[in-house]
Amino acid sequence: MDEYTRKLALLGIGIAALTREKAEEIVNEFVEQGDISEDDGKKMVKDLLNSSSKHKSALEKKIEEEVKKASAKLNLASKEDIKRLEKKIAALEKGKKK
């Protein structure tokens, strides 16, 4: 994984790991300082959590892609390859028993 991808992954993990409690804590600081209203704060919490959810999904997809790339480079057998071989072995074993 190159440095850029690693940094994106770390950023995504941070955003994806944002919990309701932490979002409310961050927004409450703005409300207490008078920077935003309480209604705006509630909307901001909702927006932060929606963003967190979207980033989590995107991060999971990116990680899955990177794992597939790494697996391809290692020339590992896929689930399909293993199932195909298991069927061949079963057929060969069945043929020997006759």
N, CA, C and O atoms as CSV, one atom per row, in Angstrom:
chain,resi,resn,atom,element,x,y,z
A,1,MET,N,N,0.860,-1.171,0.000
A,1,MET,CA,C,0.000,0.000,0.000
A,1,MET,C,C,0.904,1.230,0.000
A,1,MET,O,O,1.783,1.363,0.851
A,2,ASP,N,N,0.683,2.123,-0.955
A,2,ASP,CA,C,1.525,3.304,-1.016
A,2,ASP,C,C,1.146,4.303,0.076
A,2,ASP,O,O,0.122,4.144,0.740
A,3,GLU,N,N,1.963,5.317,0.256
A,3,GLU,CA,C,1.782,6.290,1.328
A,3,GLU,C,C,0.453,7.035,1.210
A,3,GLU,O,O,-0.227,7.260,2.211
A,4,TYR,N,N,0.089,7.412,-0.003
A,4,TYR,CA,C,-1.172,8.136,-0.226
A,4,TYR,C,C,-2.361,7.280,0.214
A,4,TYR,O,O,-3.258,7.762,0.905
A,5,THR,N,N,-2.362,6.020,-0.187
A,5,THR,CA,C,-3.452,5.119,0.175
A,5,THR,C,C,-3.488,4.916,1.678
A,5,THR,O,O,-4.562,4.865,2.277
A,6,ARG,N,N,-2.318,4.800,2.289
A,6,ARG,CA,C,-2.254,4.622,3.741
A,6,ARG,C,C,-2.852,5.826,4.459
A,6,ARG,O,O,-3.613,5.666,5.414
A,7,LYS,N,N,-2.510,7.035,4.001
A,7,LYS,CA,C,-3.045,8.247,4.626
A,7,LYS,C,C,-4.557,8.347,4.444
A,7,LYS,O,O,-5.273,8.746,5.363
A,8,LEU,N,N,-5.041,7.983,3.255
A,8,LEU,CA,C,-6.483,7.991,3.022
A,8,LEU,C,C,-7.181,6.999,3.944
A,8,LEU,O,O,-8.249,7.283,4.488
A,9,ALA,N,N,-6.568,5.841,4.112
A,9,ALA,CA,C,-7.153,4.827,4.982
A,9,ALA,C,C,-7.222,5.328,6.424
A,9,ALA,O,O,-8.232,5.136,7.101
A,10,LEU,N,N,-6.163,5.960,6.887
A,10,LEU,CA,C,-6.150,6.483,8.257
A,10,LEU,C,C,-7.198,7.577,8.443
A,10,LEU,O,O,-7.877,7.624,9.468
A,11,LEU,N,N,-7.327,8.453,7.454
A,11,LEU,CA,C,-8.339,9.507,7.515
A,11,LEU,C,C,-9.728,8.884,7.539
A,11,LEU,O,O,-10.583,9.273,8.335
A,12,GLY,N,N,-9.938,7.926,6.668
A,12,GLY,CA,C,-11.233,7.257,6.610
A,12,GLY,C,C,-11.574,6.546,7.902
A,12,GLY,O,O,-12.722,6.573,8.345
A,13,ILE,N,N,-10.593,5.913,8.506
A,13,ILE,CA,C,-10.814,5.221,9.771
A,13,ILE,C,C,-11.229,6.218,10.845
A,13,ILE,O,O,-12.133,5.951,11.637
A,14,GLY,N,N,-10.570,7.356,10.863
A,14,GLY,CA,C,-10.915,8.389,11.849
A,14,GLY,C,C,-12.331,8.890,11.667
A,14,GLY,O,O,-13.074,9.039,12.637
A,15,ILE,N,N,-12.704,9.148,10.433
A,15,ILE,CA,C,-14.049,9.632,10.162
A,15,ILE,C,C,-15.072,8.538,10.417
A,15,ILE,O,O,-16.125,8.793,11.001
A,16,ALA,N,N,-14.771,7.331,9.985
A,16,ALA,CA,C,-15.702,6.218,10.151
A,16,ALA,C,C,-15.896,5.851,11.612
A,16,ALA,O,O,-16.957,5.354,11.991
A,17,ALA,N,N,-14.890,6.088,12.430
A,17,ALA,CA,C,-14.955,5.713,13.832
A,17,ALA,C,C,-15.693,6.756,14.678
A,17,ALA,O,O,-15.881,6.567,15.880
A,18,LEU,N,N,-16.103,7.839,14.052
A,18,LEU,CA,C,-16.806,8.895,14.778
A,18,LEU,C,C,-18.107,8.352,15.342
A,18,LEU,O,O,-18.960,7.872,14.595
A,19,THR,N,N,-18.259,8.425,16.634
A,19,THR,CA,C,-19.470,7.933,17.277
A,19,THR,C,C,-20.423,9.086,17.543
A,19,THR,O,O,-20.026,10.251,17.511
A,20,ARG,N,N,-21.671,8.759,17.803
A,20,ARG,CA,C,-22.658,9.788,18.137
A,20,ARG,C,C,-22.181,10.598,19.348
A,20,ARG,O,O,-22.289,11.824,19.376
A,21,GLU,N,N,-21.656,9.890,20.337
A,21,GLU,CA,C,-21.197,10.562,21.564
A,21,GLU,C,C,-20.103,11.585,21.250
A,21,GLU,O,O,-20.146,12.715,21.737
A,22,LYS,N,N,-19.139,11.189,20.447
A,22,LYS,CA,C,-18.031,12.091,20.112
A,22,LYS,C,C,-18.526,13.256,19.257
A,22,LYS,O,O,-18.102,14.395,19.453
A,23,ALA,N,N,-19.421,12.974,18.308
A,23,ALA,CA,C,-19.967,14.038,17.463
A,23,ALA,C,C,-20.716,15.054,18.320
A,23,ALA,O,O,-20.562,16.262,18.137
A,24,GLU,N,N,-21.527,14.564,19.257
A,24,GLU,CA,C,-22.267,15.463,20.146
A,24,GLU,C,C,-21.322,16.278,21.018
A,24,GLU,O,O,-21.562,17.459,21.270
A,25,GLU,N,N,-20.249,15.643,21.476
A,25,GLU,CA,C,-19.262,16.343,22.304
A,25,GLU,C,C,-18.631,17.495,21.511
A,25,GLU,O,O,-18.499,18.607,22.023
A,26,ILE,N,N,-18.247,17.223,20.277
A,26,ILE,CA,C,-17.621,18.245,19.429
A,26,ILE,C,C,-18.596,19.391,19.169
A,26,ILE,O,O,-18.243,20.564,19.298
A,27,VAL,N,N,-19.824,19.035,18.802
A,27,VAL,CA,C,-20.826,20.049,18.467
A,27,VAL,C,C,-21.231,20.841,19.701
A,27,VAL,O,O,-21.448,22.049,19.609
A,28,ASN,N,N,-21.338,20.190,20.849
A,28,ASN,CA,C,-21.708,20.899,22.079
A,28,ASN,C,C,-20.705,21.999,22.429
A,28,ASN,O,O,-21.080,23.027,22.993
A,29,GLU,N,N,-19.449,21.787,22.101
A,29,GLU,CA,C,-18.446,22.830,22.338
A,29,GLU,C,C,-18.763,24.074,21.521
A,29,GLU,O,O,-18.637,25.194,22.017
A,30,PHE,N,N,-19.175,23.881,20.263
A,30,PHE,CA,C,-19.559,25.009,19.419
A,30,PHE,C,C,-20.800,25.709,19.969
A,30,PHE,O,O,-20.879,26.937,19.977
A,31,VAL,N,N,-21.775,24.908,20.431
A,31,VAL,CA,C,-23.013,25.471,20.973
A,31,VAL,C,C,-22.702,26.272,22.233
A,31,VAL,O,O,-23.191,27.391,22.388
A,32,GLU,N,N,-21.896,25.712,23.134
A,32,GLU,CA,C,-21.543,26.378,24.394
A,32,GLU,C,C,-20.784,27.682,24.157
A,32,GLU,O,O,-20.934,28.644,24.910
A,33,GLN,N,N,-19.969,27.704,23.105
A,33,GLN,CA,C,-19.207,28.911,22.785
A,33,GLN,C,C,-20.064,29.937,22.048
A,33,GLN,O,O,-19.632,31.065,21.813
A,34,GLY,N,N,-21.281,29.536,21.686
A,34,GLY,CA,C,-22.176,30.437,20.978
A,34,GLY,C,C,-21.890,30.544,19.492
A,34,GLY,O,O,-22.410,31.435,18.820
A,35,ASP,N,N,-21.077,29.652,18.978
A,35,ASP,CA,C,-20.744,29.689,17.554
A,35,ASP,C,C,-21.911,29.231,16.682
A,35,ASP,O,O,-22.073,29.698,15.555
A,36,ILE,N,N,-22.729,28.308,17.216
A,36,ILE,CA,C,-23.896,27.829,16.480
A,36,ILE,C,C,-25.059,27.656,17.446
A,36,ILE,O,O,-24.860,27.542,18.656
A,37,SER,N,N,-26.271,27.636,16.907
A,37,SER,CA,C,-27.452,27.443,17.746
A,37,SER,C,C,-27.607,25.964,18.088
A,37,SER,O,O,-26.957,25.100,17.501
A,38,GLU,N,N,-28.480,25.699,19.049
A,38,GLU,CA,C,-28.711,24.315,19.447
A,38,GLU,C,C,-29.337,23.519,18.293
A,38,GLU,O,O,-28.987,22.359,18.078
A,39,ASP,N,N,-30.263,24.144,17.554
A,39,ASP,CA,C,-30.879,23.469,16.404
A,39,ASP,C,C,-29.845,23.164,15.329
A,39,ASP,O,O,-29.840,22.079,14.748
A,40,ASP,N,N,-28.962,24.142,15.067
A,40,ASP,CA,C,-27.895,23.916,14.092
A,40,ASP,C,C,-26.960,22.809,14.576
A,40,ASP,O,O,-26.444,22.022,13.782
A,41,GLY,N,N,-26.754,22.763,15.881
A,41,GLY,CA,C,-25.903,21.725,16.459
A,41,GLY,C,C,-26.471,20.336,16.234
A,41,GLY,O,O,-25.742,19.404,15.896
A,42,LYS,N,N,-27.800,20.200,16.426
A,42,LYS,CA,C,-28.444,18.904,16.198
A,42,LYS,C,C,-28.301,18.488,14.741
A,42,LYS,O,O,-28.038,17.324,14.439
A,43,LYS,N,N,-28.477,19.452,13.840
A,43,LYS,CA,C,-28.340,19.163,12.411
A,43,LYS,C,C,-26.890,18.768,12.098
A,43,LYS,O,O,-26.638,17.859,11.306
A,44,MET,N,N,-25.950,19.465,12.733
A,44,MET,CA,C,-24.538,19.177,12.489
A,44,MET,C,C,-24.185,17.766,12.957
A,44,MET,O,O,-23.433,17.065,12.279
A,45,VAL,N,N,-24.711,17.344,14.093
A,45,VAL,CA,C,-24.464,15.982,14.589
A,45,VAL,C,C,-24.984,14.978,13.573
A,45,VAL,O,O,-24.299,14.015,13.229
A,46,LYS,N,N,-26.210,15.214,13.092
A,46,LYS,CA,C,-26.801,14.312,12.100
A,46,LYS,C,C,-25.933,14.266,10.844
A,46,LYS,O,O,-25.673,13.189,10.307
A,47,ASP,N,N,-25.486,15.433,10.376
A,47,ASP,CA,C,-24.643,15.494,9.181
A,47,ASP,C,C,-23.306,14.782,9.393
A,47,ASP,O,O,-22.826,14.068,8.513
A,48,LEU,N,N,-22.718,14.982,10.557
A,48,LEU,CA,C,-21.438,14.323,10.863
A,48,LEU,C,C,-21.596,12.804,10.867
A,48,LEU,O,O,-20.747,12.086,10.339
A,49,LEU,N,N,-22.674,12.322,11.459
A,49,LEU,CA,C,-22.892,10.873,11.520
A,49,LEU,C,C,-23.186,10.304,10.137
A,49,LEU,O,O,-22.739,9.203,9.815
A,50,ASN,N,N,-23.936,11.045,9.311
A,50,ASN,CA,C,-24.182,10.595,7.936
A,50,ASN,C,C,-22.874,10.534,7.160
A,50,ASN,O,O,-22.616,9.575,6.431
A,51,SER,N,N,-22.060,11.558,7.321
A,51,SER,CA,C,-20.761,11.596,6.651
A,51,SER,C,C,-19.884,10.445,7.126
A,51,SER,O,O,-19.192,9.807,6.332
A,52,SER,N,N,-19.922,10.190,8.414
A,52,SER,CA,C,-19.144,9.097,8.994
A,52,SER,C,C,-19.557,7.769,8.386
A,52,SER,O,O,-18.708,6.945,8.046
A,53,SER,N,N,-20.851,7.561,8.249
A,53,SER,CA,C,-21.366,6.318,7.681
A,53,SER,C,C,-20.935,6.160,6.228
A,53,SER,O,O,-20.529,5.073,5.818
A,54,LYS,N,N,-21.018,7.228,5.451
A,54,LYS,CA,C,-20.615,7.184,4.047
A,54,LYS,C,C,-19.120,6.888,3.922
A,54,LYS,O,O,-18.705,6.086,3.085
A,55,HIS,N,N,-18.324,7.540,4.756
A,55,HIS,CA,C,-16.883,7.316,4.701
A,55,HIS,C,C,-16.523,5.898,5.125
A,55,HIS,O,O,-15.588,5.297,4.594
A,56,LYS,N,N,-17.271,5.376,6.080
A,56,LYS,CA,C,-17.022,4.004,6.530
A,56,LYS,C,C,-17.259,3.036,5.380
A,56,LYS,O,O,-16.460,2.127,5.153
A,57,SER,N,N,-18.350,3.229,4.660
A,57,SER,CA,C,-18.656,2.350,3.521
A,57,SER,C,C,-17.588,2.469,2.444
A,57,SER,O,O,-17.137,1.466,1.891
A,58,ALA,N,N,-17.186,3.700,2.150
A,58,ALA,CA,C,-16.156,3.917,1.133
A,58,ALA,C,C,-14.835,3.299,1.563
A,58,ALA,O,O,-14.117,2.721,0.747
A,59,LEU,N,N,-14.520,3.422,2.836
A,59,LEU,CA,C,-13.281,2.847,3.361
A,59,LEU,C,C,-13.305,1.325,3.251
A,59,LEU,O,O,-12.319,0.710,2.846
A,60,GLU,N,N,-14.425,0.730,3.611
A,60,GLU,CA,C,-14.532,-0.721,3.517
A,60,GLU,C,C,-14.343,-1.185,2.075
A,60,GLU,O,O,-13.678,-2.190,1.823
A,61,LYS,N,N,-14.929,-0.452,1.132
A,61,LYS,CA,C,-14.792,-0.798,-0.283
A,61,LYS,C,C,-13.328,-0.669,-0.722
A,61,LYS,O,O,-12.811,-1.537,-1.426
A,62,LYS,N,N,-12.669,0.408,-0.308
A,62,LYS,CA,C,-11.270,0.631,-0.677
A,62,LYS,C,C,-10.375,-0.460,-0.088
A,62,LYS,O,O,-9.476,-0.961,-0.764
A,63,ILE,N,N,-10.617,-0.818,1.149
A,63,ILE,CA,C,-9.820,-1.874,1.788
A,63,ILE,C,C,-10.021,-3.194,1.049
A,63,ILE,O,O,-9.064,-3.929,0.804
A,64,GLU,N,N,-11.277,-3.489,0.693
A,64,GLU,CA,C,-11.558,-4.717,-0.040
A,64,GLU,C,C,-10.810,-4.735,-1.372
A,64,GLU,O,O,-10.254,-5.764,-1.757
A,65,GLU,N,N,-10.792,-3.600,-2.079
A,65,GLU,CA,C,-10.071,-3.506,-3.350
A,65,GLU,C,C,-8.577,-3.732,-3.155
A,65,GLU,O,O,-7.946,-4.445,-3.936
A,66,GLU,N,N,-8.013,-3.127,-2.115
A,66,GLU,CA,C,-6.582,-3.265,-1.851
A,66,GLU,C,C,-6.222,-4.705,-1.487
A,66,GLU,O,O,-5.176,-5.210,-1.895
A,67,VAL,N,N,-7.085,-5.356,-0.725
A,67,VAL,CA,C,-6.840,-6.759,-0.362
A,67,VAL,C,C,-6.880,-7.632,-1.610
A,67,VAL,O,O,-6.056,-8.533,-1.767
A,68,LYS,N,N,-7.841,-7.366,-2.502
A,68,LYS,CA,C,-7.922,-8.126,-3.754
A,68,LYS,C,C,-6.665,-7.927,-4.588
A,68,LYS,O,O,-6.139,-8.881,-5.161
A,69,LYS,N,N,-6.178,-6.683,-4.659
A,69,LYS,CA,C,-4.955,-6.402,-5.419
A,69,LYS,C,C,-3.773,-7.159,-4.815
A,69,LYS,O,O,-2.983,-7.774,-5.530
A,70,ALA,N,N,-3.667,-7.101,-3.487
A,70,ALA,CA,C,-2.556,-7.781,-2.819
A,70,ALA,C,C,-2.653,-9.288,-3.018
A,70,ALA,O,O,-1.639,-9.948,-3.245
A,71,SER,N,N,-3.852,-9.836,-2.936
A,71,SER,CA,C,-4.048,-11.272,-3.137
A,71,SER,C,C,-3.667,-11.675,-4.556
A,71,SER,O,O,-3.058,-12.723,-4.772
A,72,ALA,N,N,-4.029,-10.838,-5.514
A,72,ALA,CA,C,-3.697,-11.131,-6.915
A,72,ALA,C,C,-2.182,-11.139,-7.115
A,72,ALA,O,O,-1.649,-11.978,-7.841
A,73,LYS,N,N,-1.498,-10.204,-6.471
A,73,LYS,CA,C,-0.036,-10.151,-6.591
A,73,LYS,C,C,0.619,-11.374,-5.966
A,73,LYS,O,O,1.670,-11.823,-6.424
A,74,LEU,N,N,0.001,-11.909,-4.925
A,74,LEU,CA,C,0.548,-13.083,-4.250
A,74,LEU,C,C,0.160,-14.373,-4.955
A,74,LEU,O,O,0.641,-15.453,-4.611
A,75,ASN,N,N,-0.716,-14.248,-5.947
A,75,ASN,CA,C,-1.175,-15.391,-6.729
A,75,ASN,C,C,-1.832,-16.450,-5.838
A,75,ASN,O,O,-1.584,-17.646,-5.984
A,76,LEU,N,N,-2.677,-15.981,-4.911
A,76,LEU,CA,C,-3.390,-16.885,-4.012
A,76,LEU,C,C,-4.608,-17.466,-4.711
A,76,LEU,O,O,-5.182,-16.838,-5.601
A,77,ALA,N,N,-4.993,-18.649,-4.312
A,77,ALA,CA,C,-6.186,-19.283,-4.867
A,77,ALA,C,C,-7.429,-18.571,-4.339
A,77,ALA,O,O,-7.513,-18.222,-3.161
A,78,SER,N,N,-8.392,-18.362,-5.239
A,78,SER,CA,C,-9.655,-17.750,-4.839
A,78,SER,C,C,-10.600,-18.818,-4.304
A,78,SER,O,O,-10.326,-20.012,-4.423
A,79,LYS,N,N,-11.710,-18.389,-3.716
A,79,LYS,CA,C,-12.718,-19.339,-3.243
A,79,LYS,C,C,-13.222,-20.191,-4.406
A,79,LYS,O,O,-13.446,-21.393,-4.263
A,80,GLU,N,N,-13.394,-19.548,-5.548
A,80,GLU,CA,C,-13.869,-20.264,-6.729
A,80,GLU,C,C,-12.867,-21.330,-7.162
A,80,GLU,O,O,-13.252,-22.444,-7.518
A,81,ASP,N,N,-11.572,-20.984,-7.130
A,81,ASP,CA,C,-10.526,-21.950,-7.478
A,81,ASP,C,C,-10.589,-23.165,-6.548
A,81,ASP,O,O,-10.512,-24.309,-6.995
A,82,ILE,N,N,-10.729,-22.900,-5.277
A,82,ILE,CA,C,-10.759,-23.985,-4.286
A,82,ILE,C,C,-11.993,-24.860,-4.475
A,82,ILE,O,O,-11.901,-26.086,-4.417
A,83,LYS,N,N,-13.150,-24.234,-4.701
A,83,LYS,CA,C,-14.376,-25.012,-4.918
A,83,LYS,C,C,-14.261,-25.875,-6.168
A,83,LYS,O,O,-14.694,-27.027,-6.172
A,84,ARG,N,N,-13.679,-25.321,-7.226
A,84,ARG,CA,C,-13.493,-26.063,-8.468
A,84,ARG,C,C,-12.595,-27.275,-8.236
A,84,ARG,O,O,-12.883,-28.370,-8.718
A,85,LEU,N,N,-11.518,-27.075,-7.504
A,85,LEU,CA,C,-10.595,-28.176,-7.206
A,85,LEU,C,C,-11.247,-29.224,-6.305
A,85,LEU,O,O,-11.024,-30.422,-6.485
A,86,GLU,N,N,-12.045,-28.783,-5.345
A,86,GLU,CA,C,-12.741,-29.725,-4.471
A,86,GLU,C,C,-13.688,-30.615,-5.280
A,86,GLU,O,O,-13.792,-31.817,-5.032
A,87,LYS,N,N,-14.374,-30.006,-6.249
A,87,LYS,CA,C,-15.275,-30.794,-7.113
A,87,LYS,C,C,-14.486,-31.818,-7.934
A,87,LYS,O,O,-14.913,-32.962,-8.088
A,88,LYS,N,N,-13.335,-31.396,-8.456
A,88,LYS,CA,C,-12.500,-32.321,-9.236
A,88,LYS,C,C,-12.015,-33.473,-8.366
A,88,LYS,O,O,-12.039,-34.629,-8.788
A,89,ILE,N,N,-11.581,-33.163,-7.170
A,89,ILE,CA,C,-11.099,-34.200,-6.249
A,89,ILE,C,C,-12.222,-35.161,-5.908
A,89,ILE,O,O,-12.032,-36.377,-5.904
A,90,ALA,N,N,-13.395,-34.610,-5.620
A,90,ALA,CA,C,-14.539,-35.466,-5.287
A,90,ALA,C,C,-14.881,-36.379,-6.454
A,90,ALA,O,O,-15.178,-37.556,-6.255
A,91,ALA,N,N,-14.843,-35.847,-7.668
A,91,ALA,CA,C,-15.140,-36.657,-8.860
A,91,ALA,C,C,-14.085,-37.752,-9.034
A,91,ALA,O,O,-14.423,-38.889,-9.364
A,92,LEU,N,N,-12.818,-37.418,-8.815
A,92,LEU,CA,C,-11.742,-38.413,-8.946
A,92,LEU,C,C,-11.880,-39.502,-7.882
A,92,LEU,O,O,-11.704,-40.685,-8.172
A,93,GLU,N,N,-12.195,-39.100,-6.654
A,93,GLU,CA,C,-12.368,-40.076,-5.581
A,93,GLU,C,C,-13.554,-40.992,-5.875
A,93,GLU,O,O,-13.496,-42.197,-5.633
A,94,LYS,N,N,-14.615,-40.413,-6.393
A,94,LYS,CA,C,-15.800,-41.196,-6.726
A,94,LYS,C,C,-15.467,-42.191,-7.840
A,94,LYS,O,O,-15.945,-43.325,-7.819
A,95,GLY,N,N,-14.654,-41.777,-8.806
A,95,GLY,CA,C,-14.243,-42.664,-9.895
A,95,GLY,C,C,-13.353,-43.803,-9.421
A,95,GLY,O,O,-13.422,-44.894,-9.986
A,96,LYS,N,N,-12.526,-43.594,-8.413
A,96,LYS,CA,C,-11.642,-44.646,-7.872
A,96,LYS,C,C,-12.425,-45.700,-7.114
A,96,LYS,O,O,-12.043,-46.871,-7.118
A,97,LYS,N,N,-13.501,-45.316,-6.470
A,97,LYS,CA,C,-14.282,-46.245,-5.656
A,97,LYS,C,C,-15.014,-47.266,-6.506
A,97,LYS,O,O,-15.374,-48.329,-5.999
A,98,LYS,N,N,-15.245,-46.986,-7.765
A,98,LYS,CA,C,-15.991,-47.911,-8.631
A,98,LYS,C,C,-15.159,-49.057,-9.084
A,98,LYS,O,O,-15.642,-49.920,-9.817
